[in-house]
Amino acid sequence: MAGVPAVRISIESACEKQVQEVGLDGSETYLQPLSMSQNLARLAQRIDFSQGSGSEEDEPGSAGRAWAEAGADQHEEEKFQPSLWPWDSVRNNLRSALTEMCVLYDVLSIVKDKKFMTLDPVVQDPPPAKQNPQFLQLISKKKSLAGAAQILLKGAERLSKSVAENQENKRQRDFNSELLRLRQHWKLRKVGDKILGDLSYRSAGSLFLHHGTFEVIKNTDIDLDKKIPEDYCPLDVQIPSDLEGSAYIKVSIQKQAPDIGDLGTVNLFKRPMPKSKPGTPHWQTKLETAQNVLLCKEIFAQLSREAVQIKSQIPHIVVKNQIISQPFPGLQLSISLCHSSNDKKSQKSASEKQNPEDHLYVLEHNLHQLIRECHKQTLSSTVMPHPASAPFGHKRMRLAGPQAFDKNEISSLQSNEGLLEKIIKQAKHIFLRRRTARTIDSLASRIEDPQIQAHWSNINDVYESSVKVLITSQGYEQICKSIQLQLNIGVEQIRVVHRDGRVITLSHQEQELQDFLLSQMSQHQVHAVQQLAKVMGWHVLSFSNHVGLGPVESIGNASAITVASPNGDYAISVRNGPESGSKVMVQFPRSQCKDLPKGDVLQDNKWNHLRGPFKEVQWNKMEGRNFVYKMELLMAALTPC
């Protein structure tokens, strides 16, 4: 530092006086510094006598630090309120210390006598032992894991709260959004402060007078403060009281009731309520059920009106909720409106058991289809604008003279059957078809030889069905195909078409069909013998489906056939009748007949080649599973080697 020049530093003494005020002219007013006695009194005011003088554990310099801090704050600005005497606070503290010492002396003197007070030693906690470092590490890890678990629990609680809020918001659907869903399926209109809907089929062409109006209301039956059920919906519908519950049209065919007075009392079996699809709101199921009740009432009202207006040979009967008609003698068609409301009385009346097998579900479905066709015709009957000179309709309807249609032909073209007439025709056809099937099944189960088979067609009409009937023998199906019948079942009659094209018309009587099938089965046996003779090499001498000799059959006619062996020595004659059964005769050569009388007329040997008289075969003792098999064994026995 020798080469560095010296720097002069000017030191000024600090201002011992503090500035109290600065005038407008720049003059400063200073505070007079405290005297020694005032400074000592000020420092005495800063002494805190509440702190202890220092225990054994306190550091020895704690009191000195207090005095040093008190001296360091002497330059801070604060308000100093001098008391009447500078040592007033010191005196007060000494007085309180003297009072405490006196009290302590009195307590110690009382304790010393041990009459009124005693002292018990205080058990001090032992000093903590030195902890194992591994134990401390385990405690720290435990605390860390507890903290992490607490964070995870808080997060899971927040997530569960958010999920619960989302589910609650999802359940609490808005009324307006649910009303929008309702408008997508049903017609709604606002009348005043009400929202009304339409259940009727007027827009589809219905002319039923029922208004079919329902009201949309807000569901206020649930308490939102409690737990909301899963099927809660803020929207509800209020339907008319006469459309509540469930209804259906019961159509049955049964034997005629002996007492006409009991026709009005209908025992209804309760149909279960339709189950709603998952996800479908309850108001949708409620409205669909009410609309079905309205449609059933419209169908029954239409049927009742037609039953009164139609003039038939046997008048229709309308009693209470039932319509009675007589399609065939001894049978009655019953059409009933079954309506069960939600009240207890209707449930008790509907609880009566009845066999539901007589209910024709097909006719119920057809009634719904027919009423919808009526609705469609009502809509399509509206005449659209068209030119006056356009050629509409059949040409003969616009002609005059002998080539024109007469009144009957025009009325037949314009005739329109009612709903009741159509359903009666369908009921007749269904009954006739069931009776035909029952007749064929009873014959098939009762008669084992020959076998009768029925092949029903899957494609049928509401007024006509067809069935193919085959009559065969077991084991000889390929050679015995002569009897094949096609039965066309109509409304009141059955048309039978043979294999050769012959057509026979049968009435609705069951006995007539049964007699015809029995005669065909009898003819089948004779036809089977004819086909078997061709296969075996035998010769057919005679054949007839209608034999004029022998006993008269009560059912049809007997059939007969005569066949001869290949060499002509033997002959077999078969006669089969629907009622008398089969009769088989065998004719042997004259040379084998020993009991023939010998005469003088026929002495030439050439007459010995003629066959002798017929002998009846004991057919019941023949072995074989059926008639054709027995006949095959007989032909094989009589055929020469």
For each residue, the residues with C-beta under 8 A, 3 or more apart:
1: 4
2:
3:
4: 1
5:
6:
7:
8:
9:
10:
11:
12:
13: 16
14:
15: 18
16: 13 33
17: 30 31 32 33
18: 15 30 31
19: 22 28 29 30 31
20: 29 30 31
21: 28 29
22: 19 26 27 28 29
23: 26 27 28 29
24:
25:
26: 22 23
27: 22 23
28: 19 21 22 23
29: 19 20 21 22 23
30: 17 18 19 20
31: 17 18 19 20
32: 17
33: 16 17
34: 38 39 42
35: 38 39
36: 39 40
37: 40 41 86
38: 34 35 41 42 82 86
39: 34 35 36 42 43 74
40: 36 37 43 44 86
41: 37 38 44 45 82 86 87
42: 34 38 39 45 46 74 80
43: 39 40 46 47 70 71 74
44: 40 41 47 86 87 89 90
45: 41 42 80 89
46: 42 43 70 73
47: 43 44 66 70 89 90
48: 51 66
49: 93 97
50:
51: 48 66
52: 55 58
53: 63
54: 58 59 60 62 63
55: 52 58
56:
57:
58: 52 54 55 62
59: 54 62
60: 54
61: 64 65
62: 54 58 59 65 66
63: 53 54 66 67
64: 61 67 68
65: 61 62 68 69
66: 47 48 51 62 63 69 70
67: 63 64 70 71
68: 64 65 71 72
69: 65 66 72 73
70: 43 46 47 66 67 73 74
71: 43 67 68 74
72: 68 69 75
73: 46 69 70 76
74: 39 42 43 70 71
75: 72
76: 73
77:
78:
79:
80: 42 45
81:
82: 38 41 86
83: 86 88 89
84: 88
85: 88 91
86: 37 38 40 41 44 82 83
87: 41 44 90 91
88: 83 84 85 91 92
89: 44 45 47 83 92 93
90: 44 47 87 93 94
91: 85 87 88 94 95
92: 88 89 95 96
93: 49 89 90 96 97
94: 90 91 97 98
95: 91 92 98 99
96: 92 93 99 100
97: 49 93 94 100 101
98: 94 95 101 102
99: 95 96 102 103
100: 96 97 103 104
101: 97 98 104 105
102: 98 99 105 106
103: 99 100 106 107
104: 100 101 107 108
105: 101 102 108 109
106: 102 103 109 110
107: 103 104 110 111 117
108: 104 105 111 112
109: 105 106 112 113
110: 106 107 113 115 116 117
111: 107 108 114 117 118 119
112: 108 109
113: 109 110 116
114: 111 117 118
115: 110
116: 110 113
117: 107 110 111 114
118: 111 114
119: 111
120:
121:
122:
123:
124:
125:
126: 129
127:
128: 131
129: 126
130:
131: 128 135 136
132: 135 136
133: 136 137
134: 137 138
135: 131 132 138 139
136: 131 132 133 139 140
137: 133 134 140 141
138: 134 135 141 142
139: 135 136 142 143
140: 136 137 143 144
141: 137 138 144 145
142: 138 139 145 146
143: 139 140 146 147
144: 140 141 147 148
145: 141 142 148 149
146: 142 143 149 150
147: 143 144 150 151
148: 144 145 151 152
149: 145 146 152 153
150: 146 147 153 154
151: 147 148 154 155
152: 148 149 155 156
153: 149 150 156 157
154: 150 151 157 158
155: 151 152 158 159
156: 152 153 159 160
157: 153 154 160 161
158: 154 155 161 162
159: 155 156 162 163
160: 156 157 163 164
161: 157 158 164 165
162: 158 159 165 166
163: 159 160 166 167
164: 160 161 167 168
165: 161 162 168 169
166: 162 163 169 170
167: 163 164 170 171
168: 164 165 171 172 228
169: 165 166 172
170: 166 167 173
171: 167 168 228 230 232
172: 168 169 224 228 232 234
173: 170 177 178 233 234
174: 177 178 234
175: 178 179 218 234 235
176: 179 180
177: 173 174 180 181
178: 173 174 175 181 182 233 234 235 281
179: 175 176 182 183 188 195 216 235
180: 176 177 183 184
181: 177 178 184 185 281
182: 178 179 185 186 188 197 216 235 237 283
183: 179 180 186 188
184: 180 181
185: 181 182 284
186: 182 183 197 198 199 287
187: 197 198 203
188: 179 182 183 195 196 197 198 216
189: 195 196 197 198
190: 194 195 196
191: 194 196
192:
193:
194: 190 191 215
195: 179 188 189 190 215 216
196: 188 189 190 191 213 214 215 216
197: 182 186 187 188 189 213 214 215 216 237 287
198: 186 187 188 189 202 203 212 213 214
199: 186 212 213 214 239 243 287 290 291 294
200: 203 206 208 210 211 212 294
201: 204 205 206 208 294 295 298 375
202: 198 205 206 207 208 212
203: 187 198 200
204: 201 372 375 376 379
205: 201 202 374 375 376 377 378 379
206: 200 201 202 298 375 378
207: 202 378
208: 200 201 202 294 297 298 301
209:
210: 200 294 297 298
211: 200 240
212: 198 199 200 202 240 243 291 294
213: 196 197 198 199 240
214: 196 197 198 199 237 238 239 240 287 290
215: 194 195 196 197 237 238
216: 179 182 188 195 196 197 235 236 237 238
217: 235 236 237 238
218: 175 234 235 236
219: 222 232 233 234 235 236
220:
221:
222: 219 226 228 229 232
223: 226
224: 172 228
225:
226: 222 223
227:
228: 168 171 172 222 224 232
229: 222 232
230: 171
231: 282
232: 171 172 219 222 228 229
233: 173 178 219 236 281 282 283
234: 172 173 174 175 178 218 219
235: 175 178 179 182 216 217 218 219 281 283
236: 216 217 218 219 233 283
237: 182 197 214 215 216 217 283 286 287
238: 214 215 216 217
239: 199 214 243 244 286 287 290
240: 211 212 213 214 243 244 290
241: 244
242:
243: 199 212 239 240 290 293 294
244: 239 240 241 290 293 341 342
245: 289 293 339 340 341 342 346
246: 271 273 274 289 292 293 339 340
247: 292 293 296 297 337 338 339 340
248: 271 292 296 338 364
249: 296 299 300 335 336 337 338 364 367
250: 266 268 334 335 336 337 338 359 364
251: 333 334 335 336 359 360 363 364 367 423 427
252: 333 334 336 358 359 360
253: 327 331 332 333 334 358 360 427 430 431
254: 257 331 332 334 358
255: 330 331 332
256: 326 330 331 332
257: 254 260 262 263 332
258:
259: 262
260: 257 263 317
261: 264
262: 257 259 265
263: 257 260 317 319 322 324
264: 261 319 320 321 322
265: 262 320
266: 250 320 321 322 334 336 338
267: 352 354
268: 250 336 338 340 349 350 352 354
269: 350 352 353 354 355 356
270: 340 347 350 351
271: 246 248 338 340
272:
273: 246 289
274: 246 285 288 289
275:
276: 280 282 284 285
277: 280
278:
279:
280: 276 277 284 285
281: 178 181 233 235 284 285
282: 231 233 276 285 286
283: 182 233 235 236 237 286 287
284: 185 276 280 281 287 288
285: 274 276 280 281 282 288 289
286: 237 239 282 283 289 290
287: 186 197 199 214 237 239 283 284 290 291
288: 274 284 285 291 292
289: 245 246 273 274 285 286 292 293
290: 199 214 239 240 243 244 286 287 293 294
291: 199 212 287 288 294 295
292: 246 247 248 288 289 295 296
293: 243 244 245 246 247 289 290 296 297 339
294: 199 200 201 208 210 212 243 290 291 297 298
295: 201 291 292 298 299 368 371
296: 247 248 249 292 293 299 300 337 339
297: 208 210 247 293 294 300 301 337 339
298: 201 206 208 210 294 295 301 302 371
299: 249 295 296 302 303 367 368 371 419
300: 249 296 297 303 304 321 323 335 337
301: 208 297 298 304 305
302: 298 299 305 306 371 374 419 420
303: 299 300 306 307 323 335 419 420 423
304: 300 301 307 308 318 323
305: 301 302 308 309
306: 302 303 309 310 418 419 420 421
307: 303 304 310 316 317 318 323 325 420
308: 304 305 316 318
309: 305 306
310: 306 307 316 418 420 421
311: 315
312: 315 316
313:
314: 325 326
315: 311 312
316: 307 308 310 312 323 324 325 420
317: 260 263 307 323 324 325
318: 304 307 308 322 323 324
319: 263 264 322 324
320: 264 265 266
321: 264 266 300 336 337 338 339
322: 263 264 266 318 319 334 335 336 337
323: 300 303 304 307 316 317 318 334 335 336 420
324: 263 316 317 318 319 332 333 334
325: 307 314 316 317 332 333 335 420 424
326: 256 314 329 331 332 333
327: 253 331 332 333 424 427 428 431
328: 331 428 431 508
329: 326
330: 255 256
331: 253 254 255 256 326 327 328 431
332: 253 254 255 256 257 324 325 326 327
333: 251 252 253 324 325 326 327 424 427
334: 250 251 252 253 254 266 322 323 324
335: 249 250 251 300 303 322 323 325 423
336: 249 250 251 252 266 268 321 322 323
337: 247 249 250 296 297 300 321 322
338: 247 248 249 250 266 268 271 321
339: 245 246 247 293 296 297 321 346
340: 245 246 247 268 270 271 346 347 350
341: 244 245 346
342: 244 245 346 347
343: 346 347
344: 347 348
345: 348 349
346: 245 339 340 341 342 343 349 350
347: 270 340 342 343 344 350 351
348: 344 345 351
349: 268 345 346 352
350: 268 269 270 340 346 347
351: 270 347 348
352: 267 268 269 349
353: 269
354: 267 268 269
355: 269 358
356: 269 359
357:
358: 252 253 254 355
359: 250 251 252 356 364
360: 251 252 253 363 364 427 430
361: 364 365
362: 365 366 430
363: 251 360 366 367 423 426 427 430
364: 248 249 250 251 359 360 361 367 368
365: 361 362 368 369
366: 362 363 369 370 423 426 462
367: 249 251 299 363 364 370 371 419 423
368: 295 299 364 365 371 372
369: 365 366 372 373
370: 366 367 373 374 419 422 423
371: 295 298 299 302 367 368 374 375 419
372: 204 368 369 375 376
373: 369 370 376 377
374: 205 302 370 371 377 378 419
375: 201 204 205 206 371 372 378 379
376: 204 205 372 373 379 380
377: 205 373 374 380 381
378: 205 206 207 374 375 381
379: 204 205 375 376 382
380: 376 377
381: 377 378
382: 379
383: 386
384:
385:
386: 383 390 392
387: 390
388:
389:
390: 386 387
391: 395 398
392: 386
393: 397 398
394: 397 398 405 413
395: 391 398 399
396: 399 403 404 405
397: 393 394 404 405 410 413
398: 391 393 394 395
399: 395 396 403 404 405
400: 404
401: 404
402:
403: 396 399
404: 396 397 399 400 401
405: 394 396 397 399 409 410 413
406: 409 410
407: 410 411
408: 411 412
409: 405 406 412 413
410: 397 405 406 407 413 414
411: 407 408 414 415
412: 408 409 415
413: 394 397 405 409 410
414: 410 411
415: 411 412
416:
417: 421 422 425
418: 306 310 421 422
419: 299 302 303 306 367 370 371 374 422 423
420: 302 303 306 307 310 316 323 325 423 424
421: 306 310 417 418 424 425
422: 370 417 418 419 425 426
423: 251 303 335 363 366 367 370 419 420 426 427
424: 325 327 333 420 421 427 428
425: 417 421 422 428 429 463 491
426: 363 366 422 423 429 430 462 463
427: 251 253 327 333 360 363 423 424 430 431
428: 327 328 424 425 431 432 491 492 508
429: 425 426 432 433 462 463 464 465 489 490 491
430: 253 360 362 363 426 427 433 434
431: 253 327 328 331 427 428 434 435
432: 428 429 435 436 489 490 491 492 494 508
433: 429 430 436 437 465 489
434: 430 431 437 438
435: 431 432 438 439 508 510 513
436: 432 433 439 440 467 487 489 494 513
437: 433 434 440 441 454 456 467
438: 434 435 441 442 510
439: 435 436 442 443 510 513 514 517
440: 436 437 443 444 452 454 467 469 517
441: 437 438 444 445 454
442: 438 439 445 446
443: 439 440 446 447 452 514 517 518 521
444: 440 441 447 451 452 453 454
445: 441 442
446: 442 443
447: 443 444 450 452 521
448: 451 626
449: 473 474 626 627
450: 447 471 472 473 480 521 524 525 528 626 627
451: 444 448 471 472 473 474
452: 440 443 444 447 469 470 471 517 521
453: 444 469 470 471 472
454: 437 440 441 444 467 468 469 470
455: 467 468 469 470
456: 437 465 466 467
457: 460 465 466 467 468
458:
459:
460: 457 464 465 466
461: 464 465
462: 366 426 429
463: 425 426 429 490 491
464: 429 460 461 488 489 490 491
465: 429 433 456 457 460 461 488 489
466: 456 457 460 486 487 488 489
467: 436 437 440 454 455 456 457 486 487 489
468: 454 455 457 484 485 486 487
469: 440 452 453 454 455 484 485 486 487 517
470: 452 453 454 455 481 483 484 485
471: 450 451 452 453 483 484 485 520 521 524
472: 450 451 453 476 477 480 481 524
473: 449 450 451 476 477 480 524 528 626 627 628 629
474: 449 451 477 625 626
475: 625 626 628 629
476: 472 473 479 480 528 532 628 629
477: 472 473 474 480 481
478: 481
479: 476 528 531 532 535
480: 450 472 473 476 477 524 527 528 531 628
481: 470 472 477 478 484
482: 499 524 527 528 530 531
483: 470 471 499 520 521 523 524 527
484: 468 469 470 471 481 498 499
485: 468 469 470 471 496 497 498 499 520
486: 466 467 468 469 496 497
487: 436 466 467 468 469 494 495 496 497
488: 464 465 466 494 495 496 497
489: 429 432 433 436 464 465 466 467 494
490: 429 432 463 464 493 494 495
491: 425 428 429 432 463 464
492: 428 432 507 508
493: 490 505 506 507 508
494: 432 436 487 488 489 490 505 506 507 508 513
495: 487 488 490 503 504 505 506
496: 485 486 487 488 503 504 505 506 516
497: 485 486 487 488 501 502 503
498: 484 485 501 502 503 504
499: 482 483 484 485
500:
501: 497 498
502: 497 498
503: 495 496 497 498
504: 495 496 498 516
505: 493 494 495 496
506: 493 494 495 496 509 512 513 516
507: 492 493 494 512
508: 328 428 432 435 492 493 494
509: 506 512 513
510: 435 438 439 513 514
511: 514 515
512: 506 507 509 515 516
513: 435 436 439 494 506 509 510 516 517
514: 439 443 510 511 517 518
515: 511 512 518 519 555 556 578
516: 496 504 506 512 513 519 520 556
517: 439 440 443 452 469 513 514 520 521
518: 443 514 515 521 522 555 556 578 579
519: 515 516 522 523 555 556 557 578
520: 471 483 485 516 517 523 524
521: 443 447 450 452 471 483 517 518 524 525 578
522: 518 519 525 526 556 558 559 576 577 578
523: 483 519 520 526 527 545 559 576
524: 450 471 472 473 480 482 483 520 521 527 528
525: 450 521 522 528 529 559 574 576 582 627 628
526: 522 523 529 530 543 545 559 560 561 574 576
527: 480 482 483 523 524 530 531
528: 450 473 476 479 480 482 524 525 531 532 627 628 631
529: 525 526 532 533 561 563 574 628 631
530: 482 526 527 533 534 540 543 561 563
531: 479 480 482 527 528 534 535
532: 476 479 528 529 535 536 628 631 632 635
533: 529 530 536 538 539 540 563 635
534: 530 531 538 540
535: 479 531 532
536: 532 533 632 635 636 639
537: 566 639
538: 533 534 563 564 565 566 572 635 639
539: 533 563 564 565 566 568
540: 530 533 534 543 561 562 563
541: 562 563 564 571
542: 560 561 562
543: 526 530 540 560 561 562
544: 547 559 560 561
545: 523 526 557 559
546: 557 558 559
547: 544 550 557 558 559 560 575
548:
549:
550: 547 558 575 577
551: 577 580
552:
553: 556 557 558 577 578 579 580
554: 579
555: 515 518 519 578 579
556: 515 516 518 519 522 553 577 578
557: 519 545 546 547 553 577
558: 522 546 547 550 553 575 576 577 578 580
559: 522 523 525 526 544 545 546 547 575 576 577
560: 526 542 543 544 547 573 574 575 576
561: 526 529 530 540 542 543 544 573 574
562: 540 541 542 543 571 572 573 574
563: 529 530 533 538 539 540 541 571 572 635
564: 538 539 541 568 570 571 572
565: 538 539 568 569 570 571 635 638 639 640
566: 537 538 539 639 640
567: 640
568: 539 564 565
569: 565 588 589 611 638 640
570: 564 565 586 587 588 589 611 638
571: 541 562 563 564 565 586 587 611 614
572: 538 562 563 564 584 585 586 587 631 634 635 638
573: 560 561 562 584 585 586 587 614
574: 525 526 529 560 561 562 582 583 584 585 631
575: 547 550 558 559 560 582 583 585
576: 522 523 525 526 558 559 560 581 582 583
577: 522 550 551 553 556 557 558 559 580 581
578: 515 518 519 521 522 553 555 556 558
579: 518 553 554 555
580: 551 553 558 577 583
581: 576 577
582: 525 574 575 576 619 627
583: 574 575 576 580 616 619
584: 572 573 574 616 617 619 631 634
585: 572 573 574 575 614 615 616 617
586: 570 571 572 573 614 615 617 634 638
587: 570 571 572 573 611 612 613 614 615
588: 569 570 592 593 611 612 615
589: 569 570 592 593 608 609 610 611 612
590: 593 596 607 608 609 610 611 612
591: 608
592: 588 589 612
593: 588 589 590 596 612 613
594:
595:
596: 590 593 612
597:
598:
599: 602
600: 603
601:
602: 599 607
603: 600
604: 607
605: 608
606: 609
607: 590 602 604 610
608: 589 590 591 605
609: 589 590 606
610: 589 590 607
611: 569 570 571 587 588 589 590
612: 587 588 589 590 592 593 596
613: 587 593
614: 571 573 585 586 587
615: 585 586 587 588
616: 583 584 585
617: 584 585 586 622 634
618: 621 622
619: 582 583 584 622 630
620:
621: 618
622: 617 618 619 630 633 634
623: 630 633
624: 627 629 630 632 633
625: 474 475 629
626: 448 449 450 473 474 475 629 630
627: 449 450 473 525 528 582 624 630 631
628: 473 475 476 480 525 528 529 532 631 632
629: 473 475 476 624 625 626 632 633
630: 619 622 623 624 626 627 633 634
631: 528 529 532 572 574 584 627 628 634 635
632: 532 536 624 628 629 635 636
633: 622 623 624 629 630 636 637
634: 572 584 586 617 622 630 631 637 638
635: 532 533 536 538 563 565 572 631 632 638 639
636: 536 632 633 639
637: 633 634
638: 565 569 570 572 586 634 635
639: 536 537 538 565 566 635 636
640: 565 566 567 569
641:
